[in-house]
Amino acid sequence: MPTHYTGTVEEIIALNTFIKLTRATESLNARLAAKGTLGNLTITQFGVLEVLYHLGPMCQNEIGAKLLKSGGNITLVIDNLEKRSLVKRQASPEDRRRRTITLTETGRKLIQEVLPVHVQAITAEMSVLNPQEQSTLANLCLRLGKKD
């Protein structure tokens, strides 16, 4: 659905591109969610586990920055993961105000189980684009995301 905004050619192109990008992202996420590849994890919970699995222990602020989520949102997500014994908070020996978040063995096992299934679902969804198109899209998204 194109924009109904009446503006300059540049504005209309920008709005139509934004609408298509947003709709494509929402549609892709809805299809992935319908496949149930994350089990009983939310996408943000999955993101936290995946970041800790690949990058190792880090503080909540670092996790939030990696996932582009607010501090309050990350706190709630980590609270819920901690209740399920998937992560644990540890006080930093250098700074008592800082807490490091680490995966528990249960959390590690869960992400090792869920990640390959989710990757397969993403791969299947992205297969409508050939590898060169996927690379082009990735580069364009990277450029757009890093715009200063």
KEDREN-335180 format. One record per atom (N, C-alpha, C): residue in one letter; x, y, z. Coordinates in pm, whole numbers, plus 50000, padded with zeros to 5 digits. Each point is the difference from the previous one (the first is absolute). Example, Ala and Ser with C-alpha at 12.3 -4.5 7.8 and 13.67 -1.06 7.14 Angstrom:
REM residues 2
A513194943150780/A499115011950000/A500905012050000/S499655010549928/S500825011950006/S499235010950073/
END
This chain:
REM residues 148
M500854988350000/M499155011750000/M500895012350000/P499925008149897/P500845012049994/P499465011050092/T500825009950021/T499605011450083/T498905008149931/H499185006150080/H498985009249948/H500425014550026/Y501215001550053/Y500545013250029/Y500305007349870/T499655012749997/T500315008149881/T501165009050037/G501124996949941/G501185008050028/G500915000049880/T501265003050026/T500985000249891/T500254985749953/V500594998849883/V500354986949945/V500924992650098/E500975007150058/E500934993850094/E499264994850124/E499055007850050/E499244995750118/E499164987649968/I499354999949887/I499154988749964/I500834987449980/I501145001149933/I500884988549982/I500494994950136/A500425009150087/A500494996250133/A498904993150081/L498805005650000/L498894994050075/L499624986449944/N499924998849868/N499664987049940/N501064989550030/T501255003949996/T501094990750034/T499904995750146/F499765009750087/F499884997050143/F498824990550025/I498875002649937/I498814991550016/I500314985849954/K500644998649885/K500324986649948/K500994992850090/L501005007150048/L500994993950091/L499334995450129/T499165008650057/T499314996750124/T499044988249981/R499235000349893/R499054989149974/R500724986849973/A501115000549928/A500774987849975/A500544994250130/T500525008650087/T500534995550128/T498904994050087/E498875006950010/E498894995050082/E499464986949945/S499874999149868/S499514987849937/S500944988250024/L501305002449983/L501004989550024/L499964995550145/N499975009550093/N499944996550143/N498734992350034/A498875003749940/A498734992950026/A500084985649949/R500584998149881/R500134986349947/R500944991650087/L501085006050045/L500924992750087/L499334996550133/A499275009450056/A499294997550126/A498994988749984/A499314999749886/A499004989649975/A500624986149993/K501284999449963/K500684987149992/K500374994750138/G499975008750100/G500274995750137/G501434995550025/T500945005249924/T501384995450012/T500675004350130/L499445009850068/L500615004850125/L499424993150123/G499114990649979/G499394993350114/G499235010050084/N500285000250130/N499305009450088/N500845012250035/L500915003649909/L500805012250017/L499415011249915/T500085012250052/T499675011549915/T501225002849912/I499825008149898/I501115003349912/I501115007250076/T499645008350099/T501025007150077/T500714990550096/Q499264990750061/Q500654990050086/Q500984991649919/F499564996049880/F500894992649911/F501245008449969/G499815012849970/G501125008849969/G501015000850114/V499515001150123/V500895000650116/V500804987050011/L499324988649990/L500704987250009/L501034998549888/E499615004049879/E500894998849885/E501235008950015/V499815012350047/V501145009150022/V500954994250104/L499474995250110/L500854994250105/L500694987349951/Y499324992249921/Y500564987649947/Y501185002849906/H499855009949913/H501055002849903/H501075009750050/L499645009350086/L500955010450042/L500494998450143/G499334991550077/G500424997950138/G499335009550097/P500334998550129/P499385008250104/P500205015049975/M498985007850032/M500095014549989/M498965006550089/C500125013050021/C499045007050085/C498735003049921/Q498945003150073/Q498705002649939/Q500055011249898/N500745010750029/N500095011249906/N500604995749868/E501014991650006/E500634995049877/E499024991449920/I499254991750069/I499004991549933/I498955008949933/G499515009950075/G499015009249946/G500515007149876/A501265004350002/A500595006949885/A500104990549880/K500364987550023/K500114990349890/K498644997449936/L498954999650082/L498664996749951/L499165012549969/L500585011850022/L499295012749980/L498715000650082/K500114996150127/K498865000150092/K500315009250117/S498955005550060/S500165009150114/S500444992250124/G500585007450092/G500454993950126/G498874993450076/G498845006650004/G498854994350071/G499514987249937/N499974999749868/N499564988049930/N500964988450025/I501305002749992/I501004989550021/I499944994950144/T499795009050095/T499894995850140/T498864990150017/L498855003149944/L498844991150010/L500284986649932/V500595000349882/V500314987749927/V500974991450081/I501045006250055/I500984992450078/I499374994950129/D499135007950064/D499274995250118/D499264987149966/N499295000049887/N499234988249961/N500894988149964/L501125002649934/L500944989149970/L500634994550127/E500265008850094/E500604995650128/E499014991450079/K498725003749998/K498974992150068/K499934985849944/R500314998749871/R499974986849934/R501364993050009/S500945005950074/S501354994650018/S500774998549870/L499755009249905/L500704999749872/L501225009250000/V499975010350086/V501155008950019/V500155002650149/K501175005250035/K500195004450139/K500775013050001/R499725007950101/R500695012750021/R501114997750101/Q501165005849971/Q501124998950092/Q500575013950024/A500265003250125/A500595012950033/A501435000549947/S500365011449947/S501365001949949/S500955002150117/P501144993249999/P500945002150111/P500615014049999/E500075006449882/E500585013449989/E499025011150038/D498714997949974/D499005010550021/D498704993550047/R499665002350127/R498814993550058/R498705004249932/R500015011649933/R498795004749932/R499764992449869/R501024993749949/R499934993349871/R499704985050020/R499044995249923/R499664985850004/R500274993949863/T500684988850000/T500294992949876/T498954989149983/I499484999049880/I498984989849968/I500714988549930/T499774988050049/T500594988149938/T498924989549974/L500264991749901/L499114988749973/L500204989350106/T498934993950042/T500114988150084/T500154988149906/E500284988550054/E500094987949917/E498664997249933/T498905002450072/T498664998249943/T499795009649883/G500425012650017/G499885009849894/G500844996349879/R501214995150025/R500884995849891/R499394988449922/K499464990450070/K499374988649932/K498815004549917/L499205009150055/L498815004849929/L500395007449872/I500965009150007/I500375007549880/I500664990849898/Q500744990050044/Q500604990549906/Q498934991649931/E498894998050065/E498894992449942/E499155008749905/V499725012250040/V499095008849926/V500685006749881/L501255004150016/L500685007849897/L500034993349863/P500404987349988/P500044994049867/P498634999149932/V498964997850077/V498644999249946/V499575013749949/H500315010450077/H499655013649960/H500805004349876/V501274996449997/V500845003249883/V499434993349875/Q499564987650012/Q499414993149884/Q498745007149952/A499185004650093/A498775007249962/A500335013249931/I500995007150052/I500425012649938/I500564997349861/T500814989749988/T500584996449870/T498914996949898/A498994992750044/A498884996749909/A499255012649959/E499745008950092/E499295012449969/E500815008949906/M501295000550021/M500855008749919/M500284994049861/S499634987649980/S500314993349873/S499225005849881/V499025008750026/V499325006749888/V500965009649929/L501105003450068/L501065008249940/L501204990949975/N500665001849887/N501204992149975/N501135005450088/P501124992750011/P501085004550089/P500515014249969/Q500085003649873/Q500465013549966/Q498995010550047/E498714997249982/E498965009450046/E500035001250153/Q500214988850069/Q500105000450146/Q501195008650043/S501114998549932/S501195007850032/S499755014949973/T499365003049889/T499685014049968/T499075005950105/L498964992550037/L499075004750103/L500735002150132/A500864990850037/A500765001350125/A500865012649998/N500665002649889/N500855012049990/N499185012850005/L498845000049933/L499135011850004/L499485002550142/C499604989450068/C499525001450138/C501115005050091/L501204994949979/L501145004550079/L500255014949980/R499965004449874/R500195014349970/R498915008550065/L498774995449990/L498885007450057/L500105000350152/G500374989050059/G500094999150146/G501135008250060/K501045002449922/K501155007450051/K500005014749959/K498925004649939/K499945013949956/K500175009250120/D500885009749987/D500235009550111/D499265012949981/
END
